[in-house]
């Protein structure tokens, strides 16, 4: 069991669709009531709480009597459009019992990737918190497409946590924490109680299976934890289907996995935004060993000469992962060139770019001012 040092700051609580669903796949009013009681208790202690909630599709299934998870994008969007108002009604009713108001905020990945819209969203959330209102944030499933989904709101919750400088990200899921092996593995599987840093070994523990209700899986939860801990914020993974979790949290205790904030890292607001804008779709620049050493050792800009492979599709201004020869992500940053253009100039010196592309807007593929080092 962990004792949480929250203070009187802001807590971001992320609750997934699988947590909110009863055995029939419909909204579970009991869980929503437990969540509202916890949030209200924390607010009575002088804290602010931002709720990042999935569940619109689950609510839509209940309203329409839909017997199975949606199989196509139009089905998913139709269920989300039907269910979002019912989800908010459930939250409104639950929080009203504690004399608290809620506010709906629907976002897409593009809202976070565009810095102006990102800042407007941040200011809105901060003002709602000042007013004592509980923001209930959800991905806008009605307009989002697969390529720009957040991943069951895990990444969205991390972005919100970082941008409002919260004290804690609490991720409620259907398991007791990060498991030492897949749930279907050996009988001696146990919860990893403490993660001091998200390493490739920790990432390997992530259960990549998608549940019948949630689409994020453990992989995006680990990525969310890495995002906030790199910004100096703690994250906790706990079981939101266990009533004891809510009782313990009201006493600032929790059973689950605690991700410790990384020390000695001072990310600027811009660097935090770059970290949070990483895509869950593969967008990678694979570099050679010389480029890897230059990036880690001296935070140099990434030149085309050091790039050996391009993975995925991206446009200028997108955030890409920079991966070393061993496949580990060593940095992320804003690319100056599109994937097709990088494919044409990879391995070339900068003075040859214009001859190949017909123009050379930048010497660097990723400038050091737009770069965040992930591996030290």
FIVO-198411 format. One record per residue (C-alpha): chain; residue in three letters; x negated, y negated, z; residue number from 1. Coordinates in pm, whole numbers, m for minus. Each point is the difference from the previous one (the first is absolute). Layout:
+----+-----+--------+--------+--------+-----+
! ch !  aa !     px !     py !     pz !   i !
+----+-----+--------+--------+--------+-----+
!  A ! ala !      X !      Y !      Z ! NUM !
...
+----+-----+--------+--------+--------+-----+
This chain:
+----+-----+--------+--------+--------+-----+
! ch !  aa !     px !     py !     pz !   i !
+----+-----+--------+--------+--------+-----+
!  A ! unk !      0 !      0 !      0 !   1 !
!  A ! unk !   m121 !   m350 !    m85 !   2 !
!  A ! unk !     57 !   m323 !    191 !   3 !
!  A ! unk !     65 !   m280 !   m250 !   4 !
!  A ! unk !   m146 !   m346 !     50 !   5 !
!  A ! unk !    260 !   m203 !   m189 !   6 !
!  A ! unk !     14 !   m315 !    209 !   7 !
!  A ! unk !    262 !   m256 !   m102 !   8 !
!  A ! unk !    m79 !      6 !   m369 !   9 !
!  A ! unk !    170 !    143 !   m308 !  10 !
!  A ! unk !     70 !    367 !    m65 !  11 !
!  A ! unk !     84 !    132 !   m346 !  12 !
!  A ! unk !    206 !    319 !     17 !  13 !
!  A ! unk !     28 !    211 !   m312 !  14 !
!  A ! unk !    273 !    264 !     m6 !  15 !
!  A ! unk !     22 !    241 !   m291 !  16 !
!  A ! unk !    305 !    139 !   m173 !  17 !
!  A ! unk !    m61 !    349 !    140 !  18 !
!  A ! unk !     13 !   m143 !    354 !  19 !
!  A ! unk !    329 !   m175 !    m67 !  20 !
!  A ! unk !    170 !    303 !   m156 !  21 !
!  A ! unk !    206 !    259 !    186 !  22 !
!  A ! unk !     m8 !    370 !   m102 !  23 !
!  A ! unk !    262 !    m71 !   m268 !  24 !
!  A ! unk !   m218 !   m270 !   m155 !  25 !
!  A ! unk !    217 !   m291 !    118 !  26 !
!  A ! unk !    m85 !   m293 !    230 !  27 !
!  A ! unk !    m51 !    109 !    360 !  28 !
!  A ! unk !    169 !   m258 !    223 !  29 !
!  A ! unk !   m170 !    139 !    310 !  30 !
!  A ! unk !   m348 !    m75 !   m132 !  31 !
!  A ! unk !    103 !   m350 !   m107 !  32 !
!  A ! unk !    141 !    m66 !    348 !  33 !
!  A ! unk !   m321 !    126 !    165 !  34 !
!  A ! unk !   m206 !   m222 !   m226 !  35 !
!  A ! unk !    215 !   m306 !     71 !  36 !
!  A ! unk !    m24 !     61 !    374 !  37 !
!  A ! unk !   m380 !     20 !    m21 !  38 !
!  A ! unk !    m31 !   m317 !   m207 !  39 !
!  A ! unk !    237 !   m188 !    229 !  40 !
!  A ! unk !   m198 !    110 !    307 !  41 !
!  A ! unk !   m325 !   m118 !   m155 !  42 !
!  A ! unk !    156 !   m334 !    m91 !  43 !
!  A ! unk !    117 !    m41 !    360 !  44 !
!  A ! unk !   m367 !     32 !     95 !  45 !
!  A ! unk !    m86 !   m296 !   m222 !  46 !
!  A ! unk !   m112 !    191 !   m306 !  47 !
!  A ! unk !    106 !    m46 !   m359 !  48 !
!  A ! unk !     86 !    301 !   m213 !  49 !
!  A ! unk !     13 !     40 !   m377 !  50 !
!  A ! unk !    175 !    310 !   m127 !  51 !
!  A ! unk !   m101 !    157 !   m331 !  52 !
!  A ! unk !    272 !    249 !    m75 !  53 !
!  A ! unk !     70 !    250 !   m272 !  54 !
!  A ! unk !    340 !    166 !    m15 !  55 !
!  A ! unk !    203 !   m173 !   m272 !  56 !
!  A ! unk !      7 !    315 !   m212 !  57 !
!  A ! unk !     87 !    212 !    304 !  58 !
!  A ! unk !    287 !   m238 !     80 !  59 !
!  A ! unk !    117 !     11 !   m361 !  60 !
!  A ! unk !     10 !    377 !      5 !  61 !
!  A ! unk !    220 !    m11 !    309 !  62 !
!  A ! unk !    238 !   m256 !   m147 !  63 !
!  A ! unk !     43 !    185 !   m329 !  64 !
!  A ! unk !    m16 !    351 !    143 !  65 !
!  A ! unk !   m305 !     69 !   m215 !  66 !
!  A ! unk !   m107 !    361 !     74 !  67 !
!  A ! unk !   m368 !    m12 !   m103 !  68 !
!  A ! unk !   m299 !   m234 !    m29 !  69 !
!  A ! unk !      6 !   m214 !   m317 !  70 !
!  A ! unk !   m183 !    154 !   m295 !  71 !
!  A ! unk !    m28 !   m296 !   m235 !  72 !
!  A ! unk !    m94 !   m366 !     37 !  73 !
!  A ! unk !    353 !   m122 !    m92 !  74 !
!  A ! unk !    149 !    235 !    261 !  75 !
!  A ! unk !   m239 !   m129 !    264 !  76 !
!  A ! unk !     69 !   m363 !    m86 !  77 !
!  A ! unk !    377 !     54 !     m2 !  78 !
!  A ! unk !    m10 !    165 !    342 !  79 !
!  A ! unk !   m224 !   m278 !    134 !  80 !
!  A ! unk !    232 !   m270 !   m134 !  81 !
!  A ! unk !    296 !    172 !    163 !  82 !
!  A ! unk !   m172 !     75 !    328 !  83 !
!  A ! unk !   m197 !   m317 !     80 !  84 !
!  A ! unk !    299 !   m196 !    131 !  85 !
!  A ! unk !    107 !    299 !    211 !  86 !
!  A ! unk !   m352 !     32 !    140 !  87 !
!  A ! unk !      2 !   m367 !    101 !  88 !
!  A ! unk !    349 !     37 !    147 !  89 !
!  A ! unk !   m128 !    286 !    217 !  90 !
!  A ! unk !   m289 !   m216 !    122 !  91 !
!  A ! unk !    224 !   m304 !     53 !  92 !
!  A ! unk !    240 !    204 !    211 !  93 !
!  A ! unk !   m276 !    168 !    204 !  94 !
!  A ! unk !   m185 !   m325 !     76 !  95 !
!  A ! unk !    322 !   m188 !     77 !  96 !
!  A ! unk !     39 !    223 !    306 !  97 !
!  A ! unk !   m316 !   m168 !    129 !  98 !
!  A ! unk !    102 !   m348 !   m119 !  99 !
!  A ! unk !   m264 !     m8 !   m269 ! 100 !
!  A ! unk !     25 !   m107 !   m363 ! 101 !
!  A ! unk !   m163 !    164 !   m299 ! 102 !
!  A ! unk !   m100 !   m141 !   m340 ! 103 !
!  A ! unk !    m41 !    193 !   m324 ! 104 !
!  A ! unk !   m311 !    m43 !   m216 ! 105 !
!  A ! unk !    m33 !    206 !   m320 ! 106 !
!  A ! unk !   m340 !     10 !   m170 ! 107 !
!  A ! unk !   m177 !    161 !   m291 ! 108 !
!  A ! unk !   m367 !     67 !    m55 ! 109 !
!  A ! unk !    m12 !   m294 !   m239 ! 110 !
!  A ! unk !    106 !   m232 !    283 ! 111 !
!  A ! unk !   m315 !     98 !    187 ! 112 !
!  A ! unk !   m233 !      3 !   m302 ! 113 !
!  A ! unk !     92 !   m358 !    m92 ! 114 !
!  A ! unk !   m174 !   m217 !    261 ! 115 !
!  A ! unk !    254 !   m287 !    m13 ! 116 !
!  A ! unk !    293 !    235 !     59 ! 117 !
!  A ! unk !   m206 !    179 !    262 ! 118 !
!  A ! unk !    m50 !   m325 !    193 ! 119 !
!  A ! unk !    368 !    m96 !    m28 ! 120 !
!  A ! unk !     97 !    338 !    142 ! 121 !
!  A ! unk !   m244 !    m43 !    286 ! 122 !
!  A ! unk !    138 !   m342 !     92 ! 123 !
!  A ! unk !    357 !    134 !     m1 ! 124 !
!  A ! unk !    m88 !    288 !    231 ! 125 !
!  A ! unk !   m189 !   m228 !    237 ! 126 !
!  A ! unk !    296 !   m241 !     23 ! 127 !
!  A ! unk !    246 !    282 !     70 ! 128 !
!  A ! unk !   m225 !    124 !    279 ! 129 !
!  A ! unk !    m11 !   m351 !    147 ! 130 !
!  A ! unk !    382 !     m5 !     m2 ! 131 !
!  A ! unk !     20 !    328 !    191 ! 132 !
!  A ! unk !    149 !    186 !   m294 ! 133 !
!  A ! unk !   m112 !    353 !    m89 ! 134 !
!  A ! unk !   m108 !     13 !   m366 ! 135 !
!  A ! unk !    101 !    331 !   m159 ! 136 !
!  A ! unk !   m221 !     46 !   m303 ! 137 !
!  A ! unk !     53 !    262 !   m268 ! 138 !
!  A ! unk !   m132 !     67 !   m345 ! 139 !
!  A ! unk !    246 !   m112 !   m265 ! 140 !
!  A ! unk !     64 !    345 !   m145 ! 141 !
!  A ! unk !    261 !   m140 !   m237 ! 142 !
!  A ! unk !   m262 !   m185 !   m205 ! 143 !
!  A ! unk !   m328 !    175 !     85 ! 144 !
!  A ! unk !   m140 !    253 !   m246 ! 145 !
!  A ! unk !   m219 !    298 !     80 ! 146 !
!  A ! unk !   m324 !   m164 !   m109 ! 147 !
!  A ! unk !     35 !   m282 !    254 ! 148 !
!  A ! unk !    166 !    175 !    293 ! 149 !
!  A ! unk !   m154 !    m51 !    342 ! 150 !
!  A ! unk !     29 !    364 !    111 ! 151 !
!  A ! unk !    291 !     32 !    242 ! 152 !
!  A ! unk !    m82 !   m343 !    143 ! 153 !
!  A ! unk !   m324 !    112 !    170 ! 154 !
!  A ! unk !   m214 !   m233 !   m208 ! 155 !
!  A ! unk !    260 !   m277 !     22 ! 156 !
!  A ! unk !    m10 !     27 !    380 ! 157 !
!  A ! unk !   m379 !    m26 !     m3 ! 158 !
!  A ! unk !     12 !   m308 !   m221 ! 159 !
!  A ! unk !    253 !   m167 !    230 ! 160 !
!  A ! unk !   m205 !     92 !    308 ! 161 !
!  A ! unk !   m314 !   m157 !   m140 ! 162 !
!  A ! unk !    156 !   m311 !   m142 ! 163 !
!  A ! unk !    182 !   m100 !    321 ! 164 !
!  A ! unk !   m297 !    107 !    217 ! 165 !
!  A ! unk !    206 !    237 !    212 ! 166 !
!  A ! unk !   m145 !    171 !    307 ! 167 !
!  A ! unk !    108 !    350 !    m97 ! 168 !
!  A ! unk !    141 !    207 !   m286 ! 169 !
!  A ! unk !    223 !    281 !    128 ! 170 !
!  A ! unk !     82 !    260 !   m266 ! 171 !
!  A ! unk !    289 !    227 !     97 ! 172 !
!  A ! unk !     11 !    327 !   m190 ! 173 !
!  A ! unk !    132 !    356 !     40 ! 174 !
!  A ! unk !   m321 !    154 !    135 ! 175 !
!  A ! unk !   m180 !    m57 !    330 ! 176 !
!  A ! unk !   m298 !   m173 !   m161 ! 177 !
!  A ! unk !   m288 !     80 !   m233 ! 178 !
!  A ! unk !    m38 !    376 !      7 ! 179 !
!  A ! unk !   m330 !    187 !      0 ! 180 !
!  A ! unk !    129 !    208 !   m293 ! 181 !
!  A ! unk !    307 !     21 !   m221 ! 182 !
!  A ! unk !    318 !     89 !    192 ! 183 !
!  A ! unk !     12 !    333 !   m189 ! 184 !
!  A ! unk !   m360 !     80 !     96 ! 185 !
!  A ! unk !   m153 !    180 !    297 ! 186 !
!  A ! unk !    175 !     53 !    332 ! 187 !
!  A ! unk !   m254 !   m213 !    188 ! 188 !
!  A ! unk !    101 !   m319 !   m181 ! 189 !
!  A ! unk !     m3 !   m296 !    238 ! 190 !
!  A ! unk !     54 !   m375 !    m11 ! 191 !
!  A ! unk !   m313 !   m210 !    m47 ! 192 !
!  A ! unk !     40 !   m243 !    292 ! 193 !
!  A ! unk !   m255 !   m265 !   m101 ! 194 !
!  A ! unk !   m145 !   m120 !   m330 ! 195 !
!  A ! unk !   m284 !   m248 !     43 ! 196 !
!  A ! unk !    m44 !    m47 !   m374 ! 197 !
!  A ! unk !    176 !    125 !   m312 ! 198 !
!  A ! unk !   m267 !    210 !   m167 ! 199 !
!  A ! unk !     27 !    240 !   m296 ! 200 !
!  A ! unk !     27 !    279 !    257 ! 201 !
!  A ! unk !    303 !   m171 !    156 ! 202 !
!  A ! unk !    153 !    m56 !   m341 ! 203 !
!  A ! unk !    m42 !    371 !    m73 ! 204 !
!  A ! unk !    233 !     77 !    290 ! 205 !
!  A ! unk !    283 !   m193 !   m159 ! 206 !
!  A ! unk !    293 !    216 !    m96 ! 207 !
!  A ! unk !     59 !    m95 !   m363 ! 208 !
!  A ! unk !    331 !    180 !    m25 ! 209 !
!  A ! unk !    308 !   m216 !    m56 ! 210 !
!  A ! unk !    295 !     79 !    226 ! 211 !
!  A ! unk !    352 !     37 !   m128 ! 212 !
!  A ! unk !     83 !   m351 !    124 ! 213 !
!  A ! unk !   m321 !   m204 !     11 ! 214 !
!  A ! unk !   m235 !    m54 !   m292 ! 215 !
!  A ! unk !   m304 !   m136 !    176 ! 216 !
!  A ! unk !   m141 !    307 !    175 ! 217 !
!  A ! unk !   m290 !    m19 !    242 ! 218 !
!  A ! unk !   m238 !   m135 !   m263 ! 219 !
!  A ! unk !    159 !   m345 !    m12 ! 220 !
!  A ! unk !     24 !    m10 !    379 ! 221 !
!  A ! unk !   m376 !     51 !     23 ! 222 !
!  A ! unk !    m53 !   m273 !   m261 ! 223 !
!  A ! unk !    227 !   m232 !    197 ! 224 !
!  A ! unk !   m194 !     70 !    320 ! 225 !
!  A ! unk !   m328 !    m67 !   m179 ! 226 !
!  A ! unk !    129 !   m331 !   m133 ! 227 !
!  A ! unk !     99 !   m135 !    340 ! 228 !
!  A ! unk !   m297 !    136 !    196 ! 229 !
!  A ! unk !   m236 !   m162 !   m250 ! 230 !
!  A ! unk !    174 !   m326 !     90 ! 231 !
!  A ! unk !    m59 !     61 !    371 ! 232 !
!  A ! unk !    351 !    124 !     82 ! 233 !
!  A ! unk !     90 !    330 !    167 ! 234 !
!  A ! unk !    240 !    251 !   m153 ! 235 !
!  A ! unk !    196 !    283 !    160 ! 236 !
!  A ! unk !    162 !    301 !   m163 ! 237 !
!  A ! unk !    280 !    153 !    210 ! 238 !
!  A ! unk !    308 !    220 !    m30 ! 239 !
!  A ! unk !    310 !   m212 !    m55 ! 240 !
!  A ! unk !    231 !    302 !     18 ! 241 !
!  A ! unk !   m102 !     69 !    360 ! 242 !
!  A ! unk !    211 !   m198 !    253 ! 243 !
!  A ! unk !   m290 !      9 !    248 ! 244 !
!  A ! unk !   m203 !   m219 !   m237 ! 245 !
!  A ! unk !    234 !   m295 !     53 ! 246 !
!  A ! unk !      5 !     45 !    379 ! 247 !
!  A ! unk !   m380 !      4 !     13 ! 248 !
!  A ! unk !    m35 !   m300 !   m231 ! 249 !
!  A ! unk !    218 !   m211 !    228 ! 250 !
!  A ! unk !   m272 !     61 !    262 ! 251 !
!  A ! unk !   m276 !    m81 !   m253 ! 252 !
!  A ! unk !   m100 !    365 !    m21 ! 253 !
!  A ! unk !      5 !    235 !   m296 ! 254 !
!  A ! unk !    m82 !    356 !   m100 ! 255 !
!  A ! unk !   m143 !     17 !   m349 ! 256 !
!  A ! unk !   m307 !   m113 !   m191 ! 257 !
!  A ! unk !   m162 !   m334 !     82 ! 258 !
!  A ! unk !   m208 !   m163 !   m273 ! 259 !
!  A ! unk !   m253 !   m230 !    166 ! 260 !
!  A ! unk !    m71 !   m345 !   m152 ! 261 !
!  A ! unk !   m341 !    m16 !   m163 ! 262 !
!  A ! unk !   m242 !   m235 !    174 ! 263 !
!  A ! unk !   m256 !   m231 !   m153 ! 264 !
!  A ! unk !    218 !    m63 !   m304 ! 265 !
!  A ! unk !    131 !   m349 !    m61 ! 266 !
!  A ! unk !    215 !     m4 !   m311 ! 267 !
!  A ! unk !    121 !   m332 !   m134 ! 268 !
!  A ! unk !    368 !    m45 !    m84 ! 269 !
!  A ! unk !    m88 !     45 !   m367 ! 270 !
!  A ! unk !   m192 !    321 !     71 ! 271 !
!  A ! unk !    294 !    128 !    204 ! 272 !
!  A ! unk !    231 !    m67 !   m294 ! 273 !
!  A ! unk !   m236 !    182 !   m238 ! 274 !
!  A ! unk !     m9 !    299 !    236 ! 275 !
!  A ! unk !    377 !     10 !     27 ! 276 !
!  A ! unk !     53 !    m34 !   m376 ! 277 !
!  A ! unk !   m169 !    333 !    m80 ! 278 !
!  A ! unk !    226 !    212 !   m217 ! 279 !
!  A ! unk !    104 !    354 !     81 ! 280 !
!  A ! unk !    m29 !     68 !   m374 ! 281 !
!  A ! unk !   m359 !     90 !   m102 ! 282 !
!  A ! unk !   m186 !   m317 !    m99 ! 283 !
!  A ! unk !   m368 !     79 !     29 ! 284 !
!  A ! unk !   m338 !   m105 !   m128 ! 285 !
!  A ! unk !   m255 !    277 !     54 ! 286 !
!  A ! unk !   m352 !   m139 !     41 ! 287 !
!  A ! unk !   m349 !    148 !     m4 ! 288 !
!  A ! unk !   m227 !     27 !    303 ! 289 !
!  A ! unk !   m185 !   m322 !    m79 ! 290 !
!  A ! unk !    322 !   m200 !     m9 ! 291 !
!  A ! unk !    119 !    168 !    319 ! 292 !
!  A ! unk !   m315 !   m106 !    185 ! 293 !
!  A ! unk !     24 !   m356 !   m136 ! 294 !
!  A ! unk !    361 !    m33 !    115 ! 295 !
!  A ! unk !    m48 !    145 !    348 ! 296 !
!  A ! unk !   m346 !   m139 !     70 ! 297 !
!  A ! unk !     39 !   m353 !   m126 ! 298 !
!  A ! unk !    365 !    m41 !    m97 ! 299 !
!  A ! unk !   m100 !    m79 !   m355 ! 300 !
!  A ! unk !    252 !    m51 !   m278 ! 301 !
!  A ! unk !     91 !    307 !   m203 ! 302 !
!  A ! unk !   m137 !    m18 !   m353 ! 303 !
!  A ! unk !    104 !    209 !   m297 ! 304 !
!  A ! unk !   m343 !    161 !    m10 ! 305 !
!  A ! unk !     66 !    185 !    325 ! 306 !
!  A ! unk !    336 !    146 !   m102 ! 307 !
!  A ! unk !      6 !    359 !   m126 ! 308 !
!  A ! unk !    372 !     80 !    m13 ! 309 !
!  A ! unk !    340 !   m171 !     m3 ! 310 !
!  A ! unk !    301 !    169 !    164 ! 311 !
!  A ! unk !    359 !   m119 !    m41 ! 312 !
!  A ! unk !    147 !   m309 !   m160 ! 313 !
!  A ! unk !    m31 !   m356 !    125 ! 314 !
!  A ! unk !      4 !   m360 !   m114 ! 315 !
!  A ! unk !   m226 !   m296 !     82 ! 316 !
!  A ! unk !     78 !   m114 !    354 ! 317 !
!  A ! unk !    105 !    344 !    125 ! 318 !
!  A ! unk !   m168 !    151 !    304 ! 319 !
!  A ! unk !   m209 !    305 !    m87 ! 320 !
!  A ! unk !   m192 !    248 !    213 ! 321 !
!  A ! unk !   m373 !     29 !    m64 ! 322 !
!  A ! unk !   m107 !    361 !     41 ! 323 !
!  A ! unk !   m351 !    141 !     40 ! 324 !
!  A ! unk !   m144 !    303 !   m180 ! 325 !
!  A ! unk !    124 !    224 !    283 ! 326 !
!  A ! unk !    361 !   m110 !    m52 ! 327 !
!  A ! unk !     23 !   m209 !    317 ! 328 !
!  A ! unk !    150 !   m349 !    m15 ! 329 !
!  A ! unk !   m272 !   m245 !    100 ! 330 !
!  A ! unk !    176 !   m330 !    m76 ! 331 !
!  A ! unk !    306 !   m158 !   m153 ! 332 !
!  A ! unk !     38 !   m327 !   m185 ! 333 !
!  A ! unk !    167 !   m209 !   m268 ! 334 !
!  A ! unk !   m103 !    103 !   m348 ! 335 !
!  A ! unk !    m74 !   m262 !   m264 ! 336 !
!  A ! unk !     63 !    243 !   m284 ! 337 !
!  A ! unk !    272 !    244 !   m102 ! 338 !
!  A ! unk !    m53 !    376 !      4 ! 339 !
!  A ! unk !    m31 !     25 !   m382 ! 340 !
!  A ! unk !   m258 !   m279 !     m4 ! 341 !
!  A ! unk !   m204 !    153 !    283 ! 342 !
!  A ! unk !     10 !    330 !   m186 ! 343 !
!  A ! unk !   m165 !   m173 !   m296 ! 344 !
!  A ! unk !   m268 !   m186 !    197 ! 345 !
!  A ! unk !    m87 !    250 !    275 ! 346 !
!  A ! unk !   m372 !     66 !     23 ! 347 !
!  A ! unk !    m86 !   m313 !   m200 ! 348 !
!  A ! unk !   m201 !   m302 !    108 ! 349 !
!  A ! unk !    203 !   m318 !     45 ! 350 !
!  A ! unk !   m166 !   m169 !   m300 ! 351 !
!  A ! unk !    154 !    263 !   m230 ! 352 !
!  A ! unk !    362 !    m45 !    112 ! 353 !
!  A ! unk !     85 !   m275 !   m250 ! 354 !
!  A ! unk !   m132 !    205 !   m291 ! 355 !
!  A ! unk !    224 !    293 !     95 ! 356 !
!  A ! unk !    318 !   m182 !    106 ! 357 !
!  A ! unk !    m32 !   m313 !   m211 ! 358 !
!  A ! unk !      6 !   m214 !    314 ! 359 !
!  A ! unk !   m154 !     m2 !    348 ! 360 !
!  A ! unk !    211 !   m181 !    261 ! 361 !
!  A ! unk !   m214 !    131 !    287 ! 362 !
!  A ! unk !   m345 !    150 !     54 ! 363 !
!  A ! unk !    138 !    214 !    283 ! 364 !
!  A ! unk !    271 !    264 !    m12 ! 365 !
!  A ! unk !     66 !    m67 !    370 ! 366 !
!  A ! unk !   m150 !   m314 !    154 ! 367 !
!  A ! unk !   m141 !     32 !    351 ! 368 !
!  A ! unk !    237 !   m272 !    126 ! 369 !
!  A ! unk !    291 !    228 !    m95 ! 370 !
!  A ! unk !   m152 !    313 !    152 ! 371 !
!  A ! unk !     64 !    184 !    328 ! 372 !
!  A ! unk !   m251 !    264 !    108 ! 373 !
!  A ! unk !    166 !    315 !    140 ! 374 !
!  A ! unk !   m312 !    207 !     70 ! 375 !
!  A ! unk !   m283 !   m125 !    220 ! 376 !
+----+-----+--------+--------+--------+-----+
